[in-house]
Amino acid sequence: MAFDDPRLDEFAASLTNDTSALILVGEDETLAEFVTGVEPFGGRIIETDLDEKDIKALRKALKAEKAHA
């Protein structure tokens, strides 16, 4: 699955071996609480918006993955 967002492309290119990434999708208030909670641990936070088409595609892919698990 691919999203047309240059920031995500840059992020993917910046990943190196022995690192990790966490991608969250949620409402602004929930994400703001998460950012506040993880700030003391450092790292880089990249925020982007997905359009409704991308959100539906992501939900469909997650449901399919869950069905195969």
Wavefront OBJ file of the C-alpha trace (Angstrom):
o trace
v 0.000 0.000 0.000
v 1.396 3.403 -0.906
v 0.369 6.880 0.107
v 1.110 9.863 -2.069
v 2.916 11.950 0.544
v 6.496 13.153 0.035
v 7.039 13.390 3.815
v 6.343 9.684 4.188
v 8.685 8.908 1.292
v 11.447 10.938 2.971
v 10.734 9.182 6.257
v 10.956 5.718 4.671
v 14.248 6.634 2.994
v 15.676 7.788 6.333
v 15.142 4.464 8.110
v 18.299 2.492 8.780
v 19.049 -0.967 10.142
v 18.378 -1.531 13.829
v 15.819 1.266 14.054
v 12.082 1.158 14.473
v 9.050 3.173 13.479
v 5.562 3.513 14.850
v 2.798 4.811 12.623
v -0.428 6.014 14.216
v -3.713 6.986 12.658
v -6.153 8.791 14.885
v -7.999 11.925 15.813
v -6.008 15.104 16.472
v -6.725 15.101 20.215
v -5.608 11.497 20.655
v -2.440 12.045 18.650
v -1.633 15.184 20.638
v -1.844 13.153 23.854
v 0.462 10.529 22.361
v 3.024 13.136 21.280
v 3.018 14.634 24.788
v 3.540 11.179 26.289
v 6.486 10.177 24.100
v 8.331 13.509 23.886
v 10.590 12.690 26.854
v 11.932 9.665 24.943
v 13.137 11.660 21.945
v 12.861 10.484 18.397
v 11.328 12.180 15.442
v 7.623 12.774 14.937
v 6.255 13.379 11.467
v 2.655 14.459 11.105
v 0.677 14.191 7.906
v -2.952 14.087 6.871
v -4.544 11.253 4.954
v -7.530 11.882 2.756
v -10.677 9.802 3.111
v -9.668 7.538 0.208
v -6.365 6.667 1.923
v -8.083 6.045 5.255
v -10.578 3.658 3.640
v -7.759 1.809 1.839
v -5.798 1.509 5.092
v -8.824 0.154 6.962
v -9.459 -2.380 4.198
v -5.826 -3.545 4.249
v -5.837 -3.865 8.049
v -9.045 -5.906 7.986
v -7.592 -8.212 5.329
v -4.404 -8.653 7.383
v -6.402 -9.403 10.509
v -8.472 -12.011 8.619
v -5.273 -13.806 7.534
v -3.748 -13.813 11.034
l 1 2 3 4 5 6 7 8 9 10 11 12 13 14 15 16 17 18 19 20 21 22 23 24 25 26 27 28 29 30 31 32 33 34 35 36 37 38 39 40 41 42 43 44 45 46 47 48 49 50 51 52 53 54 55 56 57 58 59 60 61 62 63 64 65 66 67 68 69
